[in-house]
Amino acid sequence: METGHISVLATEVMTYLAPKPGGVYVDATFGAGGHSRAILDALGKNGKLLALDRDPDAIVRGEKLLKLYPGQLTIKHTSFQNLGDALIEWGEEQIDGILFDLGISSYQIDQPERGFSFRFDGPLDMRMDHSLSSNSKTAADLVNSMSERELSDIFFKYGEESRGRKIARAIVCDREKKPFTTTAQLARLAQRVIPNHKKGIHPATKIFQGLRIAVNGELDQLQKGIDIAINSLNHNGRLAVISFHSLEDRIVKQTFKKVTTHPPLTGPAALLPQPKLPPLPFSLVCKKPIIPNRDEIQQNPRSRSAKLRVLTRVPSS
Ligand SMILES: C[S@@+](CC[C@H](N)C(=O)[O-])C[C@H]1O[C@@H](n2cnc3c(N)ncnc32)[C@H](O)[C@@H]1O
């Protein structure tokens, strides 16, 4: 079932992250290691890379790469929300660049037993960290225990599904007869409750997105991760983030805006002539997000919603 993972915006990441030979870098989302490998090649023998992933399977898959880059690559099983501790443990608190390639890899989505996809039948799991120590709730735990209101909030807020309420009501009704345990059960419910869905888009798409975000606390972790990343950048250091849906992109865009623009003046100060403002410590590397070109989307349809945003800490004056 596994099809491998194709790194998204691979050329553009290298252009805009611009890893410098001998530099100190982090790949916050190791996945299948494609971006890590390209960064390591650019760094040369004197550079080093710390790669993180919260999925223990990704760490196991990374063992081959560890052998190819001895002494240069460190791979750690942790969430990027713990980036601060990971850097201290690694012995490098300031870094020259960091990449976040959000979401899940093809390895995760194409394995029915991980429960991420409505295209296959499998346990309704969706935990990125499914190790025993993670103790986190599965999607089935949420679907079978949350109130109608809580479920509808998840579908609405995280899935941007306008029919979230209707779906939540049907779930609460169905689970009385039989608890939800599989992805196919939930996909069938979506097909029943939303018969007139958009052509070409499975009616369970947004429900699965919402549940996955809730199960993994993805938006909170993203905010924590990029806040720490920004504060860990050396002068000229770069932070690159690839997002895959509007909720992720909004967090990245707003956080970048907050640190690259002066807050607007309010009250009487807004009416006075504008004072000369001090330069800000960060700036955008590209004003607009970078998106995949037509060829990439054709070769890798999963790249179609990707957006790359890049920020840099400006050199001290
Ligand atoms: C799109 S894949 C990355 C693919 C990778 N860039 C490549 O070229 O192979 C996203 C990876 O990030 C991991 N991930 C998602 N959220 C994470 C988090 N909060 N902390 C650490 N890893 C995370 C997922 O487990 C997944 O392996």
The ligand as a MOL file (V3000), in Angstrom:
LIG
                    3D

  0  0  0     0  0            999 V3000
M  V30 BEGIN CTAB
M  V30 COUNTS 27 29 0 0 0
M  V30 BEGIN ATOM
M  V30 1 C 4.6240 16.3340 5.0340 0
M  V30 2 S 5.5260 15.2810 6.0630 0 CHG=1
M  V30 3 C 7.1810 15.8620 5.8920 0
M  V30 4 C 7.8770 15.3090 4.6900 0
M  V30 5 C 9.3360 15.6760 4.6000 0
M  V30 6 N 9.5450 17.0960 4.4900 0
M  V30 7 C 10.0090 14.9660 3.4370 0
M  V30 8 O 10.5920 15.6250 2.5640 0
M  V30 9 O 9.9880 13.7350 3.4250 0 CHG=-1
M  V30 10 C 5.1110 15.8850 7.6390 0
M  V30 11 C 5.7830 15.1330 8.7810 0
M  V30 12 O 5.7030 15.9890 9.9210 0
M  V30 13 C 5.4060 15.2360 11.0510 0
M  V30 14 N 4.7720 16.1480 12.0110 0
M  V30 15 C 3.5580 16.7240 11.9280 0
M  V30 16 N 3.3320 17.4870 13.0060 0
M  V30 17 C 4.4550 17.4160 13.7670 0
M  V30 18 C 4.8450 18.0090 14.9940 0
M  V30 19 N 4.0170 18.7970 15.6940 0
M  V30 20 N 6.0830 17.7570 15.4640 0
M  V30 21 C 6.9400 16.9440 14.7690 0
M  V30 22 N 6.6040 16.3310 13.6210 0
M  V30 23 C 5.3870 16.5720 13.1230 0
M  V30 24 C 4.5040 14.1290 10.5510 0
M  V30 25 O 4.5380 13.0240 11.4280 0
M  V30 26 C 5.1060 13.8340 9.1770 0
M  V30 27 O 6.0370 12.7940 9.2570 0
M  V30 END ATOM
M  V30 BEGIN BOND
M  V30 1 1 1 2
M  V30 2 1 2 3
M  V30 3 1 2 10
M  V30 4 1 3 4
M  V30 5 1 4 5
M  V30 6 1 5 6
M  V30 7 1 5 7
M  V30 8 2 7 8
M  V30 9 1 7 9
M  V30 10 1 10 11
M  V30 11 1 11 12
M  V30 12 1 11 26
M  V30 13 1 12 13
M  V30 14 1 13 14
M  V30 15 1 13 24
M  V30 16 1 14 15
M  V30 17 1 14 23
M  V30 18 2 15 16
M  V30 19 1 16 17
M  V30 20 1 17 18
M  V30 21 2 17 23
M  V30 22 1 18 19
M  V30 23 2 18 20
M  V30 24 1 20 21
M  V30 25 2 21 22
M  V30 26 1 22 23
M  V30 27 1 24 25
M  V30 28 1 24 26
M  V30 29 1 26 27
M  V30 END BOND
M  V30 END CTAB
M  END
